Every structure is written in structure tokens, then in C-alpha cells.
Amino acid sequence: MADPHIANTLVLIPARMASTRLPGKPLADIAGLPMIVQVAKRASEANVGRVIVAVDDQAVFDAVKAAGFDVVMTGQHHQSGSDRIYEALTKADPEGKAEVIINVQGDLPTIDPESIRASLRPLQDPAVDIATLTVEIEDEAEKANPNVVKIVGSPLTKSRLRALYFTRATAPHGVGPLFHHIGLYAYRRAALERFVKLSPSTLEKRESLEQLRALEAGMRIDVEIVKTVPLGVDTPTDLEKARAILGAKLLGAKQG
């Protein structure tokens, strides 16, 4: 049974067929199912609300539909996942019943359903517009890796930060933990509607980080600290890792 607090939640999963590093990525087989279906299954296991996949390709649409999940066709012109989920929201929920929208990236087939649930916790504070996730960095090499996005945040509790900045640099300076941003977002509906109407901001373009647009516009983003970073599948090597992880889980379930 879902928490009453999150009864009016939609989980939207954007899936984009075009990928230069991994062509046909949403349909890549992982443990007997297309990757996008595996992501939808993780979202369904989180049990926080209706799950809808937003696609731009008929083959992906058909695969998701065949697996029994709700799916919406969206345009191929979108520059970001947030734009795609907003179009999907207007089509799937034109009456405006959903109060919270969780954006789960379509290339996270091994994401822990608990992490999806965790993204809703900061929204219990009515002052928060957008919630997201982070994990403390333990690998020293990641601290200087520009591909690992860091959150500069003010601690609110042991498990929560208020985001002040997102950066590819090693920050903040000095002694203390650094935090790796996980690109999963829970939006209040009004916040998502406002966000997609904003033009790309100065710092967003400089850092190539879309979430800075919200901060520059004065929107509040709070961050829940979780234990693990989900594997994002962007390359053939990532795909093999995901196959190994979910294949082992499937084998363990059969043996159990």
C-alpha cells in the first residue's frame, strides 16, 4: 500500500531511442527484457504511484505496451528528459490530478526501488519545489572527475541537504564529505510546469547541468542522501554490467 502522502504521484520514465554511444538503448536486452521495461519494473516495485513511460519511437512504445506498462508517445524534438515528461504529463493527466511527478531516467535498470521512494521525502516540507538524491563520494578519483556531478549543499538533517549549487568541479573546498548527485527528480507539478517554461540559464549552459536553471530561478531543491549510486547504462560496458547484476538477481530468485 502506498503512503497516503504520495497517493497523487506519477512516475514518468523518459526513453529516447537515439543514442550515439549505445544505439537502440531502450530495447537492449537485459535478463530477458528490454532495458526500458526493467526500469519500469523497478519503478513499479517502488509502489509510489502510476508508472508511465514516455517514448519517441514506435518499437519502444510496442515493447513497453506488450510488457503491460502504460506508455505515451512524445515528440522527437525534446532537448531534455524534463521536456519529454512534461509533454507526457499533459497527455496522461490532462485533468491535473497528479500533484507530484517523479522523473526516473530510462537508463537506470538496476536502480533500487527504495531510492525512488526516498526522492519523495524532501517534499514533505511544503517549501521544497524539487527533490533529488545524492550519495557520499568514497572513491578519491571521483572527487576530481568532471563526469561525477557534485552537490554543494547545506545540511538540514543527517540524511538531507538543501542544494546551493551543482558542479562538475571538486567542491566544496576544505575538510568534509563530497556528494555525488544522482539524476532522479521529484517535482511538485507547479514546479515542473514552471521549470520547462524557463529558458536555459547562464550557469546551466556553463556547467552543462540543467538543474542549475531551477536554482538560478530561485526554486528550492532539497536532496535526500541514499546509500548507492544506480548504474547508468550509457556504453556497451555499462550494458554488460547491468546484465550481470540483474542476471545474478534473477538466478538467485530462481534458486530461492
C-alpha positions in Angstrom: 0.0 0.0 0.0 1.4 3.4 -1.0 1.9 6.1 1.6 -1.2 8.4 1.6 1.2 11.4 1.3 2.2 10.2 -2.1 -1.1 9.0 -3.4 -1.2 11.6 -6.1 2.2 10.8 -7.6 3.1 9.8 -11.1 6.3 8.1 -12.0 7.4 9.2 -15.6 10.2 7.5 -17.4 11.6 9.2 -20.5 13.0 6.9 -23.1 14.9 8.3 -26.1 15.7 5.9 -28.9 18.6 8.0 -30.4 21.9 7.2 -28.6 25.3 7.7 -30.2 27.2 5.5 -27.7 24.6 2.7 -27.5 22.2 2.7 -30.4 18.7 1.4 -29.6 19.5 1.6 -25.9 15.9 1.4 -24.6 15.4 -2.0 -26.3 18.7 -3.5 -25.3 18.1 -6.9 -23.7 18.8 -7.3 -20.0 17.9 -10.5 -18.3 15.3 -11.3 -20.9 13.6 -7.9 -21.0 14.2 -4.6 -22.8 16.1 -2.2 -20.6 13.2 0.3 -20.5 10.9 -2.5 -19.2 13.4 -3.3 -16.5 13.4 0.4 -15.4 9.6 0.4 -15.4 9.6 -2.8 -13.2 11.9 -1.1 -10.7 9.6 2.0 -10.7 6.6 -0.3 -10.2 8.3 -2.1 -7.3 8.7 1.3 -5.6 4.9 1.3 -5.2 4.6 5.1 -5.1 2.0 5.7 -7.9 1.2 5.1 -11.5 4.1 4.4 -13.8 4.1 5.8 -17.3 6.9 5.5 -19.9 7.3 8.5 -22.3 8.8 7.3 -25.7 9.6 8.8 -29.1 9.7 5.5 -31.1 7.0 3.1 -32.1 9.2 0.0 -31.4 9.8 1.1 -27.9 6.1 2.0 -27.5 5.1 -1.5 -28.6 7.7 -3.2 -26.2 6.5 -1.2 -23.2 2.8 -1.9 -24.1 3.5 -5.6 -24.5 5.0 -5.7 -21.0 1.8 -4.3 -19.6 3.0 -0.8 -18.7 1.3 2.5 -19.5 3.1 4.3 -22.3 2.7 7.7 -24.0 4.2 8.7 -27.4 6.0 12.0 -27.3 7.8 14.2 -29.9 11.4 13.6 -31.1 12.3 17.3 -30.8 12.8 17.4 -27.0 16.2 18.5 -25.8 15.8 17.1 -22.3 14.1 14.4 -20.3 12.2 17.0 -18.3 10.6 18.4 -21.5 9.6 14.9 -22.5 8.0 14.0 -19.2 6.1 17.3 -19.3 4.6 16.5 -22.6 3.8 13.0 -21.3 2.2 14.6 -18.2 -0.1 16.8 -20.2 -1.3 13.8 -22.3 -1.6 11.2 -19.4 -3.0 13.5 -16.8 -4.8 16.4 -18.5 -7.1 16.9 -15.5 -4.1 17.8 -13.3 -4.8 15.2 -10.7 -1.1 14.3 -10.1 0.5 16.6 -7.6 4.0 15.1 -7.7 5.9 13.8 -10.7 9.0 11.6 -10.3 11.4 11.6 -13.2 13.2 8.3 -13.4 15.8 8.2 -16.2 15.2 5.4 -18.7 18.7 4.0 -18.5 18.7 3.0 -14.8 17.7 -0.7 -14.9 19.3 -1.6 -11.6 18.0 1.3 -9.5 16.9 0.4 -6.0 13.1 0.9 -5.7 13.9 2.4 -2.2 15.8 5.2 -3.8 12.8 6.1 -5.8 10.7 6.2 -2.6 13.4 8.3 -0.9 13.1 11.0 -3.5 9.6 11.9 -2.1 10.8 12.6 1.4 12.0 16.1 1.0 8.6 17.1 -0.5 7.1 16.6 2.9 8.3 20.2 3.5 5.9 22.4 1.6 8.7 24.9 1.0 10.6 22.5 -1.3 9.9 22.7 -5.0 12.0 19.9 -6.3 13.7 16.9 -4.6 16.6 14.8 -5.8 19.1 12.3 -4.5 22.8 12.0 -3.6 25.4 9.7 -2.2 28.6 10.5 -0.3 31.7 10.0 -2.5 34.1 7.4 -1.2 36.3 6.9 -4.2 39.0 9.6 -4.2 39.2 9.6 -8.0 35.6 10.5 -8.3 36.1 13.7 -6.3 38.1 15.2 -9.3 36.2 13.5 -12.1 34.1 16.1 -14.0 31.7 13.4 -15.1 30.7 12.9 -11.4 28.4 15.8 -10.7 28.8 17.2 -7.1 26.2 18.8 -4.9 27.2 21.7 -2.7 24.6 21.7 -0.1 23.7 23.0 3.4 23.0 20.1 5.8 19.4 20.0 7.1 19.5 16.6 8.8 21.8 13.6 8.8 20.0 12.4 5.6 19.2 15.6 3.9 20.8 18.7 2.3 19.4 21.9 0.8 21.1 22.3 -2.6 23.0 25.5 -3.1 24.9 24.5 -6.2 25.6 21.7 -8.6 29.0 21.5 -10.2 31.4 19.3 -12.2 34.3 20.8 -10.2 35.7 19.4 -6.9 33.6 21.3 -4.4 33.1 22.5 -1.7 36.7 23.1 -0.7 38.1 22.1 2.7 37.6 19.2 5.1 34.3 17.3 4.9 32.3 15.0 2.7 31.6 15.5 -1.0 28.4 14.3 -2.5 27.7 12.7 -5.9 24.4 13.8 -7.5 22.0 11.1 -8.7 19.9 12.5 -11.6 16.5 11.4 -10.3 14.0 14.2 -9.5 10.6 14.5 -7.8 8.8 17.7 -8.8 5.8 19.4 -7.5 3.6 19.7 -10.5 3.7 23.5 -10.4 7.5 23.4 -10.2 7.8 21.2 -13.3 5.4 23.5 -15.2 7.5 26.5 -14.3 10.8 24.8 -15.0 10.0 23.7 -18.5 8.9 27.3 -19.4 12.2 28.8 -18.3 15.0 29.5 -20.8 18.4 27.8 -20.3 20.3 29.8 -17.7 23.8 31.1 -17.7 25.3 28.6 -15.2 23.3 25.8 -16.7 25.0 26.3 -20.0 28.4 26.8 -18.4 28.3 23.6 -16.4 26.0 21.7 -18.8 23.7 20.9 -15.8 20.0 21.5 -16.3 19.2 21.6 -12.6 21.0 24.9 -12.2 18.2 26.5 -14.2 15.9 25.9 -11.3 18.3 27.2 -8.7 19.0 30.3 -10.7 15.3 31.0 -10.9 15.1 30.8 -7.1 13.5 27.4 -6.9 14.3 25.3 -3.8 15.9 21.9 -4.3 16.4 19.6 -1.3 18.4 16.4 -1.5 17.9 13.0 0.2 21.1 11.1 0.9 21.0 7.5 -0.1 23.5 4.6 0.1 24.2 3.6 -3.5 24.5 5.2 -6.9 22.5 3.4 -9.6 24.3 2.2 -12.7 23.5 4.4 -15.6 23.8 2.5 -18.9 25.5 4.7 -21.5 28.0 2.3 -23.1 28.3 -1.4 -24.1 30.4 -1.9 -21.0 27.7 -0.5 -18.8 25.2 -2.7 -20.5 27.2 -5.8 -19.7 27.5 -4.7 -16.1 23.7 -4.3 -15.9 23.2 -7.7 -17.5 25.5 -9.3 -14.9 23.7 -7.6 -12.0 20.1 -8.4 -13.0 21.1 -11.8 -14.3 22.5 -12.7 -10.9 19.4 -11.4 -9.1 17.2 -13.5 -11.5 19.3 -16.6 -10.8 19.2 -16.0 -7.1 15.4 -15.6 -7.2 15.0 -18.9 -9.1 17.3 -20.7 -6.6 15.5 -19.2 -3.7 
